[in-house]
């Protein structure tokens, strides 16, 4: 019999690569999505059985790329899981950045997961599968200098939690809400290096705790450090938090 497979978007690094490693250990075949073939090779090299897995290259910010990608994945009748991990962010004041990259941040972090999930739900429901939406603690508070990223992640978390209730008993939905992690996101987004690191948590722990929710779904803030940061975000008045984050992010 064919093994169940899981689609991971943004599998070329960071949490996506870690999801690939840990899901392979759980016996799943993988459909690995990315745009960078060289970095995808690095993901395959990190796996024990790369020959079992399929790589799909697509630009999720373009309509033709999204349509062909979804049509390809819908052919996978053994699909049992979806990890909406692909994401991007741009550091800098909203007024000073071009609008197209800002809209792409909204598209890849929010619109693409909604589109992909809706298209694949029939097979996921049939196979009683799961969806993991990789959101962020950035969605819990407005972020000056990363406004569109925070807005997209806030939308993703709210949508994911509503979906979890709607699909209870049909598909397990996990809303993964990590904080800072050494995944390379800071460098790619252009965010300047800042002192700190107190709240950083390793990708392996973040993914492991997300997968521990597979039996029932749920809202997952992984690790003690990220839970502490989450509680601080909730406890500090928004006005003060905004000033702190504006100063920290260099606004």
Rosetta blueprint (number, residue, H / E / L):
1 X L
2 X L
3 X L
4 X L
5 X E
6 X E
7 X E
8 X E
9 X L
10 X L
11 X L
12 X L
13 X L
14 X H
15 X H
16 X H
17 X H
18 X H
19 X H
20 X H
21 X H
22 X H
23 X H
24 X H
25 X H
26 X L
27 X L
28 X L
29 X E
30 X E
31 X E
32 X E
33 X E
34 X E
35 X L
36 X L
37 X H
38 X H
39 X H
40 X H
41 X H
42 X H
43 X H
44 X H
45 X H
46 X L
47 X L
48 X L
49 X L
50 X H
51 X H
52 X H
53 X L
54 X E
55 X E
56 X E
57 X E
58 X L
59 X L
60 X L
61 X L
62 X L
63 X H
64 X H
65 X H
66 X H
67 X H
68 X H
69 X H
70 X H
71 X H
72 X H
73 X H
74 X L
75 X L
76 X L
77 X L
78 X L
79 X E
80 X E
81 X E
82 X E
83 X E
84 X E
85 X L
86 X L
87 X L
88 X L
89 X L
90 X L
91 X L
92 X L
93 X L
94 X H
95 X H
96 X H
97 X L
98 X L
99 X H
100 X H
101 X H
102 X H
103 X H
104 X H
105 X H
106 X H
107 X H
108 X H
109 X H
110 X H
111 X H
112 X H
113 X H
114 X H
115 X H
116 X H
117 X H
118 X H
119 X H
120 X H
121 X H
122 X H
123 X H
124 X H
125 X H
126 X H
127 X L
128 X L
129 X L
130 X E
131 X E
132 X E
133 X E
134 X E
135 X L
136 X L
137 X H
138 X H
139 X H
140 X H
141 X L
142 X L
143 X L
144 X L
145 X L
146 X L
147 X H
148 X H
149 X H
150 X H
151 X H
152 X H
153 X H
154 X H
155 X H
156 X H
157 X H
158 X H
159 X H
160 X H
161 X H
162 X H
163 X H
164 X H
165 X H
166 X H
167 X L
168 X L
169 X L
170 X L
171 X L
172 X E
173 X E
174 X E
175 X E
176 X E
177 X L
178 X L
179 X L
180 X L
181 X L
182 X L
183 X L
184 X L
185 X H
186 X H
187 X H
188 X H
189 X H
190 X L
191 X L
192 X L
193 X L
194 X L
195 X L
196 X L
197 X L
198 X L
199 X L
200 X L
201 X L
202 X L
203 X H
204 X H
205 X H
206 X H
207 X H
208 X H
209 X H
210 X H
211 X H
212 X L
213 X L
214 X L
215 X L
216 X L
217 X L
218 X E
219 X E
220 X E
221 X L
222 X L
223 X H
224 X H
225 X H
226 X H
227 X H
228 X H
229 X H
230 X H
231 X H
232 X H
233 X H
234 X H
235 X H
236 X L
237 X L
238 X H
239 X H
240 X H
241 X H
242 X H
243 X H
244 X H
245 X H
246 X H
247 X H
248 X H
249 X L
250 X L
251 X L
